[in-house]
Amino acid sequence: MDAKPIAVIVDDSKPFLMYLSILLNRMNLEVLPVNNAAEALEIARVTRPHLITMDMMMPEMDGLKPFVQSVLIRCSLTCRSS
């Protein structure tokens, strides 16, 4: 049996995390809800999710900074320097 695609949901709103988790579970995704961007980056490094949804305005770190960090991490794993 194939593994479900993984989705990481990042939001500081617990009701929104629950709502989106239910929605994505119904779409047959394994959902990993997280309430801060730093934890999401660590989970993304380990699980290599198929989908990440992220709140753009969170207290500790906005959604753009971890996105850029994850792109740089992915690039360092897959890109070659000249």
N, C-alpha and C positions, 0 to 999 in steps of 0.2 A: 504494500500500500504506500502511495506517495505521501510525503510529509506535506503538511499545509504550508502555504506561504506565510511568512512572518511579517507582522505589522507592528511597528513601535509608535505609540501615540504619546505625545508629550504636551502636557497642558497643566497649568496650576489650578484649574477648576475641576474638582472631583466630579461634579455632576456631568460635565462635558466628557470627561474621561470615561465615565460609566456609559453614557449615551453612545459615544463613538465605538466603545468596546463591543457593546451589544450589536450595533449595526454591522461592524466588520466581522464579528463572529458569525452572524447570519449569512455573510458572504463567503464563509468557509476559510477565514484567515485565522491563524494563531495570533492573538493580540497580546502585546506586552505594554500595558499602560504605565507611564512614568510621569511624575509631577515636577521634574526639573531637568534642565538641559544637560547638566554634567553627568547625571546618571544615564541619560539617554545615549550620550556619546559612548560611554563604557559598554552599555548593552549592545549598541550598534557595532562596536568593534568585535564583540564576541559572537553575536548571532548573525551578522551580515543580513539584515532584514531586506525584504522585497519592497517594503513601503515604510516611510516615516512621515507622520503628520506632526507638525510642531506649531505651537502657539508662537506668534511673532512678538508678543509683548508679555514677557514673564519677569518676575522681580529680580532674580539673580543674574540671568543671562538671557538676552532676547533670542529669538529663533534664528536670526541670521548668522550670528557668530558660530554656533555649533554646526550649522549647515556648511559654512566655509571650512571649518576644521575637519568635518567628515569628508568633504571633497578632497582636501589636501592629504588626508590619511589614505583615502582610496587611491589617489594618484601616486602617492609614494609607494604603494603596494603594487601598482600595475604599470606605471610609466618608467621608462628608462631615461636616464640623463645622457646627454650627448657628450 
